[in-house]
Each structure stands twice: as structure tokens, then as C-alpha cells.
């Protein structure tokens, strides 16, 4: 059960970062579903996943924006802090292109550390960036990405904060170019590589053979990469898998269906069976434990 928001049971950011580093040394694939809200983060922990991911695409969509880099550092940091605050799990966040030039990237790193993140990934696209599984992406010269990564590495205050380099080169210049960029990014200070939009298992295997640091796999739906299983990714030697927009897509499909029922039938009664019950919501929130603070907060029966 996730810790109550008003207790001290949630681990400190430094403890989470150390635990995440330790977990990366195992042979186990760490699964990080995306959370677009703190409540989803609590569910991810309760079900038993190993971490939480804050997706730039999901956050943009939740704000009613396309995923082209329109969110601000403040928006991403505030939402990330809220998502991390309610869970003992490590949280990693998508910082897109870093919100500017190398100096901006340095500030972004420190803001994400202050927000309680355990790591973040920075990508090598030009602004306006786009979803990594769309065509017609444009890359910055690798030298520019290297400067950003060096600025990020120098800005870290906690050595256990994980700096992840994402390269979108596979869809632009091909697999070999993506691997070459990844190697340069590791030399510049990246501690994990996120190769975006790989086409098949053979390409995942090629990245594992070429890169010595931990690797992150993006298992997003409707994309260019196959939806590989936990077993497949483990056998391929990947360390972390993210499922960035899964929760948002599941939720919005259910919300859309329920609202159509309400609009057509004039009542939501037919959709109630598909809803999370009040009792289940309160269980997830650990409502009853708040009575330890004030008996009047939980003095009812459902």
C-alpha cells in the first residue's frame, strides 16, 4: 500500500536514488509505467511495479497540448514532484530537449533533483520536437547534444541522480548512426541510453551489444517498436522499460465511453459497473489511515 501523504513513510529522494542504482545492477527488468497524476503513481506502486515514469507526451496531452515541446520547466517539475511525493518508488521524468540551451539544461537538472526525481532523459531532437514514433523528426548536431549532456552532468548535486540520453537518430539516419550517437553521449556523461523507435528485436540486440551502460526500452502503443514482453526485454539485456501513455490511453477510452453513455441515455447508470467504486478509491488513498492524525477525518462506513 502506498504511504499516506501526511506520514513520513515515503522514502527520501536520496534513498530512492540509491535504491534505483542498486536495482539497476540486477539482471531484472525494471518496469516503469507512466503516471499522469499522483493517484496513478499510487496505483503503480500498489500493483507491484518497480518504478514510475513521468511522460512528456502524457503530461502534454493532459494539459490539452500536442507533444511538441510546449510544456514549461515549471509545469513539468511541479507535476513530477506531486507524482513522486506519494510513492516509495523511484521516478524518472522526460525533460524533452532540456527547455533550452546548455545553461537551461543545467537548471533543469537541479529543478528535477529538487522535485524528487531519480533521473531524467534528455533527447537530441530540434525544436519543435515531436513524438519519437512519428516521421520527419529533425536532430540537433551531436556536438550540441554533447554540450547539453556535459552541462547536465556538471549540474548534478546528487551523484546517484541518473542522467539518461535519448537518441532519435534511428528514425532519421538509421541504426548505425543511432549507435554512434549513443556512444558519444556516454562519453559525454550519459549513464543510461534510451534508443527511441527501434524497429525489431534485432535492433534492440544490436544496441545491447554496442553500448556498455544500462539501456531503456520504450514500450509505447501504436509506435514503431514491437510491444516486447518483460521476458523478451530481459533476454535482450535491457534494464528499464517504460510504458509512457498506457494509463492515459486506458483512462481516456473509459472516460469517453462513459460520457457517451451519459449523453445518449441521460444517466450514467449503465456505466457504473465499469467505474472504480468509492470504496476502492478510498482504499487506494488509504483514507482510513488519516484517522491516526485526526479521528474526525475517517468516522464513517461505506
N, C-alpha and C positions, 0 to 999 in steps of 0.2 A: 504494500500500500504506500503511495507517495506520502511524504511527510506533510503534516498540517502546515499551512502557510505561516501561522503565528508561532510555531515552535522552532527550536534550534536544531531539528533533526536533519535538515538538509546539509550536505557536506559543503565545506568552503570551496571556492573556485580553485584554490591551490591544491586541495585534496583531490578534487575531481580531475584536475590536470595530471597529477601524479598517477592516479588510478588508471586513467586513459593511456598514459605512456606504458604502464605496466601491462595493460591488456593487449597493447599492440605487439608486445614481444611474444605473445602466444601464437599458436597456429590456428586459433579460432577466428572465423569471420565475425567482425563486429557489425551489427545491423543497426542503422540509424534512420528510422522512419522520419519523415518531415512533420513538424508540428507548426501549424499556423496560429496556434493560440496556446496559452498556458494549460488549459483544460486538456487539450490533445496531448501535451507533453506528459501530463499526469497519467493518462491512459497508456502511453507508450511504456512508461516505467512499470505500471501495474501488470501489463501483459508479459513483460519479461525481456524486452529488447535491451540491447547493450548501450544505446545512446540515442540522442535526439538531434535532428538536423533542422536548421532554420533555412528554408529555401528562399532565394531571391525571387524566383518565379511565383511561388505560393504567396509570399508576402505582397508582391506587386499586385497579384490578382485580388487578394483580399482587400487591398486599398482601391480596387477598381482601375488598375493601371496595367498596361502591357509590360512584358518583361524586356524592357529596352534600356534599363539603367536610370529610370526616373525617380526611384526612391532615394531618399537622402540618408546620410550617415546617422543623423539623429533618429529618423524613423526606424531604421534597421536596428540600431543599438537599443532603443527603448523596447521594441518588441522582443528582441533577443534576450534582454535582461529579464523581462517578465516570464518568458518561456523557461529560462534556466532556473529562475528563483524557486520554482515549485517542485523541482526534481533533484534526486541524488545522482542522476545520470550525467555523463559528460555531454556537452552541447557544442556542436560545430556550426559555423554560420557561413553563408555565401556573402562575400563582400563585393561581388561583381568585379569591376575593374579598379576598385580601391577608392572610388569617389574623388579621383583627380590624379595629380602628378605624384612623384615620389614623396614629397613632403606631406601631401594629403594622405597617402597610404600609411606613412608612419603614424600620423594622428589616428587613423582608423584602427590600426593595431592596438594602440593604447586604449582607445574607446571600447574595443571589443574585450580586451582584458578586464577593464573596469566593469563591463556588463556581465562578467562571469563566464565568458566563453572559454572553451578548452582549445579551440583552434579555429581557423578560418581558411577559406580558399580564395585565391586571387587569380583572375583569368587574363589571358593575353589577347582579348578582343579590343577593337576600336569602338569608341562611342559613335553612334548609338549601338550598343551591344544587342544581342538577341539570344533567344533560347538556343542552347548548344546543339539542338537537334533540328534546327531549321537551316535551310540553304542560304547562300550568299552572305555568310559571315565574313568579316574583314579582321585581320590580325594586325597588332602593332608589331614593329620590328622587334626581334628577340632582344636587342640591346635595351630597348625601353622597358620591357618586362624584367630584364635582369636588374636594371636600376631600381625598379619598384621593389623587387624581392630583397635586394640588399638593404634598402631603406626600411623595409618591414622587419627584417632580421635584426637590424641595429636598434629598432624601436622597442623590441620586446623587453618587458621588465621581469617576466617570469620565464625562466628558461624552459619550462615544461609546456608553455603555450605553443601549439603545433601550427607551423606555417606550411600551408598546402598550396602547391602551384597547379592550377588547372590550365591545360592547353587545349585549344580548339582547333589545332592545326590539322588533325586527321581529316576533317571535312573540307579543308581549304587546300592544303598542299600534299596530303597523303600521309600514310602511316610512318614512313621513314623520317619525314620532316617533323612529325609529332614527337617521335622518339628522340630525335636530335635536340629539339627544343627542351624536352623534359630533362635531358642530361645537362644542358646548360643551366636550367633552373635549379637543379640540385646543386650544381657547383656554386650558384649564387646564394644558396641558403635555404632552399625549399627542403622540408623534412618529409614530405609526402607528395606524391604526384597523382593528379586527377586527370586521366586522359579521357576527354569527352568524345562521345559519339563513335566509339569503336564499333566495327561492323559485324564481327563474329568472334567465336571463341578463339580462333587462331590469332586474331589481333590482340586479344587480352593476353594470350600466352606470350606473344612477341614482346609486349610491354614488360611482362614479368621477367623475361629473360634479359632484357636490356637495362632495366632500372633496378638499382640496389635498395632504394628506400621503400617504405610501405606504399601501397597503391590503393586508390579509392575507385570503386566502380559505381556508376550512376545507373540505377535500375528504374528509370522513369518510363512510364507507359507512353505508347504512341510515338516512340522515338526511333532512332536509327539503330540502337543496340538491342540485341535479343534480351528478353527478361530471363536472365540466368538464375538458377536456384542457388540457395545457400551452399549446397554440396558442390555444385559446379564452380562457384567462385572460390570456395575453399581449395578445391583441387587445382585451380588455376593460380593459386598463391596470392590472391588479393586479400587485403587486410580489413577494409571497411567497405560496406555497401550502403548507399543512400537510396531512399525511396521518397523523393522530394515532394511530389504533389499528390501522392496516393490518398492521403487523408482528405485533402481539399476536394479532390475529384469524387471520392466516395460521398462526402458530405453534401456537395452541391447537387449531385444526382438525386440524392434522397430528398433534399430540400425542394428541388424543382418538382419532383413527382408529388410531394405533399402539397405544395402550393397549387398545383393544377387540380388536385382533388378538392381543395378548399374553394377554388374559383368556380369549378364546374358544379359541385354538389352543394355549395353554400354552407358546408360544415366540414371540419377536419376529421369527423368521427371515423370514416373508413381508413384513415391513415394512422390512427392512434396505435394500432398493433405494430406498426413499423417504427415507432418512436422509442427513444430511450425513456424509461419511466422516471418519475420523480424520485422513487426510491433508489434506482440505480445511479442517478446523478448525485444524490446526496451521499451514497456510498463511495463514489469516486472522489468526491470533495472531502470525504472524511468529516462530514458535518458533525457527527456525534462527538468527535474528539475536542471540538471547540468548547464543549461543556466543562472541560478541565480548566478553562480560563474563566468562564462565567456560566453558571448553571442556567441562567435565563436565556442563553443562546440556543440551547437544544433542550426544550422542555415539552416536546410534542411527540405523538406517534402518528405514523403514516397509515 
